[in-house]
């Protein structure tokens, strides 16, 4: 979560020089090359054709659509606000689990869902237009759609991790992402860089190695060892980390209205977690030998 929280800042810094499509493609290529150099460490011994569809769905959710949406979101809003919107991911995971797997949520969880979404709307409406964030409401909406893709990705990873290693799943993301974003480099709206300043270039290298491999690999590993709700609960740390790094490196600030909305998001996320049921479920588990 520390790595993911810092990714908002690195991406925002790279955007000062590079087009979002160029940044995302570069990080996919960087991570793909690094995975190829260590192919013997993650290549599975067996592969099942029946899993191909779910693997493609996982990769299309994230990184493909997720990066596309978040990349443009960060051109319209601040890194701090985008980090706040990401706090809704645990709630979205619970909501989609209810729709897909009929896992029932208690009334408190539904209240938390509504409150957190209301907080996101509040944060969006309270955002002020600046040179770095010209359309914060639209940017936050795109970030919310990105979180929906992230929720689909989380549920896919949870199912696939029963068969494949987390590092294989992370590698699939990089390879599919490289093929997905390559044609987008030739869109008329994509601006190709003429220069490669050291700072933004290092930010892209950081995104391709520490985030695309490190953050995703660790998260996928966590999902393979923990219940989805327990792993996704750590996502709540991202807004705090993104807010801190945004203040530290980008000198971003938040108004009182946005702070109130952020509090609503946090309260809603906390309410959505049925901690009593989680505790009882943990107590009923047999101890590991």
C-alpha positions in Angstrom: 0.0 0.0 0.0 3.0 2.3 0.6 4.2 1.6 -2.9 0.7 2.1 -4.4 0.2 5.3 -2.5 3.5 6.7 -3.9 2.4 5.7 -7.4 -0.1 8.5 -7.6 2.7 11.0 -6.9 5.2 9.3 -9.4 2.5 9.3 -12.1 1.5 12.9 -11.5 5.2 13.9 -11.7 5.7 11.9 -14.9 2.7 13.6 -16.4 4.5 16.9 -16.3 6.5 15.7 -19.3 5.0 12.6 -20.8 1.6 11.6 -22.3 -0.4 9.2 -20.1 -0.4 6.6 -22.8 3.3 6.8 -23.2 3.8 6.5 -19.4 1.5 3.4 -19.1 3.0 1.6 -22.1 6.6 2.3 -20.9 5.8 0.9 -17.5 4.3 -2.2 -19.1 7.3 -2.8 -21.3 9.7 -2.2 -18.4 7.9 -4.8 -16.2 7.6 -7.3 -19.1 11.3 -7.1 -19.7 12.1 -7.6 -16.1 9.7 -10.6 -15.9 11.3 -12.2 -19.0 14.7 -11.9 -17.4 13.4 -14.0 -14.5 11.0 -16.3 -16.5 12.2 -19.5 -14.7 11.0 -18.1 -11.4 7.4 -17.6 -12.2 6.5 -19.7 -15.3 3.8 -22.3 -14.2 4.4 -26.0 -14.7 0.8 -26.5 -15.8 -1.7 -24.2 -17.6 -5.4 -24.9 -18.0 -7.2 -23.6 -21.2 -10.4 -23.1 -19.2 -8.7 -20.3 -17.3 -7.7 -18.3 -20.4 -10.9 -16.2 -20.4 -10.7 -15.3 -16.8 -7.0 -14.4 -17.2 -7.8 -12.1 -20.1 -10.7 -10.5 -18.1 -8.3 -10.0 -15.2 -5.7 -8.2 -17.4 -8.3 -6.2 -19.2 -9.7 -4.9 -15.8 -6.2 -4.1 -14.6 -3.9 -2.9 -16.0 -5.6 -2.1 -19.3 -8.8 -0.3 -18.5 -7.7 0.7 -15.0 -4.5 2.4 -16.2 -6.4 4.1 -19.1 -9.0 5.5 -16.8 -6.6 6.5 -14.0 -4.1 8.0 -16.4 -6.6 10.5 -17.7 -8.1 11.0 -14.3 -4.7 12.3 -13.0 -4.6 14.8 -15.8 -7.9 16.3 -14.5 -7.7 16.0 -10.7 -5.0 16.0 -8.0 -3.1 12.9 -6.8 -4.5 13.5 -3.3 -8.1 13.4 -4.5 -7.5 10.4 -6.7 -6.1 8.6 -3.7 -9.2 9.5 -1.7 -11.5 8.0 -4.3 -9.4 4.8 -4.2 -10.7 4.2 -0.7 -14.0 3.0 -2.1 -12.3 -0.2 -3.5 -13.0 -2.4 -0.5 -16.7 -1.5 -0.6 -16.9 -2.2 -4.3 -15.3 -5.6 -3.8 -18.0 -6.4 -1.2 -20.7 -5.1 -3.5 -19.6 -7.1 -6.5 -19.2 -10.2 -4.3 -22.9 -9.8 -3.3 -23.9 -9.5 -7.0 -21.8 -12.3 -8.3 -21.5 -14.7 -5.4 -24.6 -13.7 -3.4 -22.6 -13.0 -0.3 -25.0 -11.0 1.8 -24.1 -7.6 3.4 -25.6 -6.5 6.6 -27.5 -3.2 6.9 -24.5 -1.5 8.4 -22.4 -2.5 5.4 -25.0 -1.1 3.0 -25.1 2.1 5.0 -21.3 2.4 4.8 -21.4 1.9 1.0 -23.9 4.7 0.6 -22.0 7.0 3.0 -18.6 6.4 1.3 -20.1 7.0 -2.2 -21.6 10.2 -0.8 -18.2 11.2 0.5 -16.6 10.6 -2.9 -19.2 12.9 -4.4 -18.5 15.5 -1.7 -14.8 15.4 -2.4 -15.4 15.8 -6.1 -17.7 18.8 -5.8 -15.5 20.5 -3.2 -12.5 20.3 -5.5 -11.4 23.5 -7.0 -10.1 23.9 -10.6 -6.4 24.6 -10.8 -3.7 24.4 -13.5 -2.8 21.0 -12.2 -6.4 19.9 -11.7 -8.6 21.6 -14.3 -11.7 19.4 -14.0 -11.6 17.6 -10.6 -15.2 16.3 -10.7 -14.6 14.6 -14.1 -11.2 13.3 -12.9 -12.7 11.8 -9.8 -15.4 10.1 -11.8 -12.8 8.5 -14.1 -10.9 7.4 -11.0 -14.2 5.9 -9.6 -14.6 3.9 -12.8 -11.0 2.8 -12.5 -11.8 1.5 -9.0 -14.7 -0.6 -10.5 -12.2 -2.2 -12.8 -9.9 -2.8 -9.8 -12.7 -4.6 -8.0 -13.2 -6.9 -10.9 -9.5 -7.5 -11.0 -9.4 -8.3 -7.2 -12.1 -10.9 -7.5 -10.5 -12.5 -10.5 -7.1 -12.7 -8.8 -8.7 -14.4 -5.8 -10.2 -17.1 -7.9 -7.1 -17.6 -10.1 -4.6 -17.6 -7.2 -5.9 -21.0 -6.2 -4.3 -22.4 -9.3 -1.4 -20.1 -10.3 1.3 -18.3 -8.5 0.8 -14.5 -7.8 4.0 -13.7 -9.8 2.6 -15.5 -12.9 -0.6 -13.5 -12.6 1.4 -10.3 -12.3 3.5 -11.2 -15.4 0.3 -11.9 -17.4 -0.8 -8.3 -16.5 2.4 -6.9 -17.9 2.4 -8.8 -21.1 -1.3 -8.2 -21.9 -0.9 -4.6 -21.0 2.0 -4.1 -23.4 -0.1 -5.5 -26.3 -3.1 -3.4 -25.3 -1.4 -0.1 -25.0 1.0 -0.4 -28.0 -1.6 0.6 -30.7 -2.7 3.5 -28.5 0.7 5.1 -29.0 -0.3 5.8 -32.6 -3.5 7.7 -31.8 -3.6 11.3 -33.0 -4.1 12.4 -29.5 -1.0 10.7 -28.1 1.9 13.1 -27.8 5.3 11.5 -28.2 8.1 12.8 -26.1 10.9 14.8 -27.8 13.1 14.8 -24.7 13.5 12.5 -21.7 14.3 14.5 -18.6 16.0 12.5 -15.8 13.4 13.1 -13.1 10.2 12.1 -15.0 12.1 9.3 -16.7 13.1 7.9 -13.3 9.4 8.2 -12.2 8.4 6.0 -15.1 11.1 3.5 -14.3 9.9 3.4 -10.7 6.3 2.8 -11.9 7.4 -0.1 -14.2 9.5 -1.8 -11.6 8.4 -1.0 -8.1 4.7 -0.6 -8.8 3.9 -2.9 -11.8 6.0 -5.7 -10.3 6.5 -4.9 -6.6 3.1 -3.4 -5.5 1.0 -5.8 -7.7 3.1 -8.8 -6.9 2.8 -8.2 -3.1 -0.9 -7.5 -3.4 -1.5 -10.7 -5.5 0.5 -12.7 -2.9 -1.6 -11.2 -0.1 -4.8 -12.1 -2.0 -3.5 -15.7 -2.4 -3.0 -16.0 1.4 -5.9 -13.9 2.8 -9.7 -13.6 2.3 -10.5 -11.0 -0.3 -12.1 -8.7 2.2 -9.1 -8.8 4.5 -6.6 -8.1 1.8 -8.7 -5.3 0.2 -9.1 -3.6 3.6 -5.5 -2.5 3.4 -6.5 -0.3 0.4 -7.8 2.1 3.0 -4.2 3.1 3.7 -3.7 4.4 0.2 -5.6 7.8 0.6 -3.5 8.7 3.7 -0.3 7.7 2.0 -1.2 9.5 -1.2 -2.2 12.6 0.8 1.0 12.7 2.7 3.2 12.2 -0.4 1.1 14.7 -2.3 1.8 17.3 0.4 5.5 16.3 0.7 6.5 16.2 -2.9 3.9 18.1 -4.9 2.8 20.7 -2.3 -0.8 19.8 -2.9 -3.4 21.0 -0.4 -7.0 20.1 0.5 -9.8 22.4 1.4 -12.0 22.0 4.5 -14.9 20.7 2.2 -12.7 18.0 0.7 -11.5 17.0 4.2 -15.1 16.6 5.3 -15.8 14.4 2.2 -12.6 12.4 3.0 -13.9 11.8 6.6 -17.2 10.5 5.1 -15.3 8.1 2.9 -13.3 6.8 5.8 -16.3 6.4 8.0 -18.2 4.7 5.2 -15.4 2.3 4.6 -15.2 1.4 8.3 -18.9 0.9 8.5 -19.0 -1.3 5.5 -16.7 -3.8 7.2 -18.7 -6.3 9.3 -15.9 -6.7 11.9 -18.0 -8.9 14.2 -18.6 -11.5 11.5 -14.9 -11.3 10.4 -13.8 -11.9 14.0 -16.1 -14.9 14.4 -15.0 -16.3 11.1 -11.4 -16.0 12.2 -12.1 -17.6 15.6 -13.7 -20.6 13.8 -10.7 -21.3 11.7 -8.5 -24.2 12.7 -5.0 -23.2 13.8 -2.2 -23.8 11.3 0.1 -26.7 12.1 
